[in-house]
């Protein structure tokens, strides 16, 4: 089973499509601030990435497999062309989809990530999540306390706790923690393709983030020669949540120029 959970926000079947892809440990609600800005102009397809939210879990991480599952959903909805906005891990998946399905993707927007390999950045998060004993906790507060031993930032803990739920008196994570931990090096790896994507691409950087740097430009241009970049000042990696209106305006300008 490789089903991908999704929601469609549309007031007219005649409007063009846009796809939103969230980042690691997230779900389709993470880009809701952007989604609300585009529902008047587009039919918005928001999804939970595989191994996240209510989407089916996989047996091993692969950008190609994630792209295949999402493309299968797009085809099942009889969407013949769309634009993609992807943040972080979702940005890498979006890049892979564009490289694999060049005719399907008209525009690509990548939020604060490059198609390169990254050193481990989430060790403390995995340690915190592993420290939450799901069979033994009795409340979300207990989970927060366990997380706080390794994850200092309250905002990060609250983000992670959005994926904690209780079903029949059993606490569970909505993301596939075992697989994400096991295959973390794979999801931190570079995107590859034998052919570039020649469509228009916009990379948007958070000013205070170190995910998208000048040193990544060569790798970006090799895969996406028709790309350019913009920056949202005063933001970090979560630029779309910190300054959604500014981020949305940059995207709109790109999509309609």
GIRATA-V40541 format. One record per residue. RES is the residue in one small letter. PSI is psi in degrees with one decimal (* if undefined). NEAR is the number of other C-alpha atoms within 12 Angstrom. Layout:
# GIRATA-V40541
RES,PSI,NEAR + RES,PSI,NEAR
This chain:
# GIRATA-V40541
x,125.6,11 + x,37.0,22 + x,145.8,26 + x,122.2,35 + x,138.6,28 + x,163.9,29 + x,142.4,24 + x,132.4,23 + x,109.0,28 + x,138.8,22 + x,3.0,16 + x,130.2,15 + x,-5.3,17 + x,-8.6,12 + x,151.6,19 + x,165.4,29 + x,146.9,37 + x,138.5,41 + x,133.3,50 + x,128.6,48 + x,120.9,49 + x,178.8,42 + x,-170.5,39 + x,136.9,41 + x,7.1,41 + x,-164.1,38 + x,-178.0,38 + x,-16.7,39 + x,-16.0,30 + x,-29.6,36 + x,25.0,37 + x,-32.0,28 + x,-36.7,24 + x,-40.8,38 + x,-44.3,40 + x,-26.6,23 + x,-18.9,25 + x,-5.6,34 + x,-18.3,27 + x,-17.9,20 + x,-29.4,22 + x,163.1,31 + x,119.8,31 + x,125.1,37 + x,110.7,37 + x,133.8,41 + x,158.9,43 + x,124.9,40 + x,152.5,52 + x,146.3,46 + x,14.6,39 + x,154.2,41 + x,-129.6,35 + x,10.4,26 + x,157.9,29 + x,149.1,24 + x,154.0,29 + x,173.1,26 + x,-9.8,19 + x,135.2,23 + x,140.0,30 + x,127.9,30 + x,-39.1,35 + x,-41.8,28 + x,-41.4,25 + x,-45.6,39 + x,-39.7,32 + x,-45.0,26 + x,-41.2,31 + x,-40.5,40 + x,-37.6,36 + x,-41.8,21 + x,-47.0,28 + x,-45.6,33 + x,-37.1,16 + x,-26.7,13 + x,2.7,20 + x,37.9,14 + x,123.4,26 + x,-16.5,21 + x,142.3,25 + x,170.2,34 + x,151.5,43 + x,136.3,49 + x,123.1,51 + x,136.1,46 + x,132.0,45 + x,-121.3,44 + x,-39.4,47 + x,-30.0,45 + x,-39.1,43 + x,-41.6,46 + x,-41.2,49 + x,-41.6,49 + x,-41.8,50 + x,-40.2,40 + x,-45.9,41 + x,-39.6,44 + x,-31.9,36 + x,-27.7,29 + x,66.4,34 + x,-35.2,28 + x,-21.5,18 + x,-32.7,28 + x,117.4,33 + x,-34.5,30 + x,146.2,40 + x,128.6,47 + x,124.4,47 + x,121.6,51 + x,108.6,51 + x,51.2,41 + x,151.9,46 + x,162.4,47 + x,44.2,41 + x,169.2,31 + x,143.8,23 + x,147.0,25 + x,160.6,16 + x,128.0,18 + x,-6.2,17 + x,22.4,22 + x,-42.3,18 + x,-33.3,21 + x,-45.5,31 + x,-38.5,31 + x,-41.8,22 + x,-44.2,28 + x,-40.4,36 + x,-24.3,23 + x,-12.1,23 + x,108.4,34 + x,93.0,23 + x,-38.0,26 + x,-17.8,17 + x,-19.9,16 + x,153.2,23 + x,-2.9,20 + x,162.8,22 + x,-32.1,26 + x,-40.6,16 + x,-38.3,22 + x,-40.4,35 + x,-41.9,32 + x,-43.0,25 + x,-41.3,28 + x,-38.3,34 + x,-16.3,28 + x,-21.8,22 + x,-26.9,24 + x,103.1,29 + x,-40.4,18 + x,120.9,18 + x,-37.6,16 + x,-37.6,17 + x,-41.2,26 + x,-42.2,31 + x,-35.8,22 + x,-47.0,24 + x,-39.1,36 + x,-15.6,35 + x,-22.3,26 + x,8.2,32 + x,128.4,34 + x,160.7,23 + x,125.5,20 + x,119.4,12 + x,44.2,7 + x,25.1,13 + x,124.4,16 + x,136.1,23 + x,156.8,30 + x,143.6,33 + x,-15.5,31 + x,158.0,32 + x,79.6,32 + x,-43.9,34 + x,-46.5,23 + x,-43.6,23 + x,-36.8,33 + x,-43.9,28 + x,-41.3,17 + x,23.6,22 + x,-37.5,28 + x,-30.1,21 + x,-41.4,24 + x,-11.4,36 + x,-0.3,31 + x,173.6,23 + x,157.0,28 + x,141.4,36 + x,153.8,28 + x,147.4,23 + x,-18.6,12 + x,143.7,18 + x,164.4,28 + x,122.4,32 + x,-1.6,25 + x,172.4,27 + x,135.1,31 + x,136.9,37 + x,122.4,40 + x,127.8,45 + x,125.1,42 + x,141.0,38 + x,128.0,34 + x,-41.3,25 + x,8.6,19 + x,148.4,23 + x,23.1,22 + x,-30.8,36 + x,106.0,34 + x,164.2,26 + x,-32.6,17 + x,-14.1,14 + x,-5.0,25 + x,-39.9,22 + x,-42.5,17 + x,-37.4,24 + x,-49.9,34 + x,-34.2,26 + x,-41.5,23 + x,-28.5,31 + x,74.7,37 + x,-24.2,22 + x,51.0,19 + x,155.4,29 + x,171.5,24 + x,154.2,33 + x,165.5,28 + x,141.6,30 + x,113.2,31 + x,149.4,21 + x,20.4,18 + x,160.6,24 + x,-144.6,25 + x,-25.1,30 + x,45.6,37 + x,-36.4,36 + x,-24.7,40 + x,-31.9,27 + x,-41.0,24 + x,70.2,25 + x,-36.3,28 + x,-43.5,21 + x,-41.9,25 + x,-43.2,40 + x,-37.2,31 + x,-40.3,22 + x,-41.4,31 + x,-45.1,38 + x,-44.1,27 + x,-42.2,14 + x,-43.7,26 + x,-27.1,27 + x,7.3,15 + x,*,10
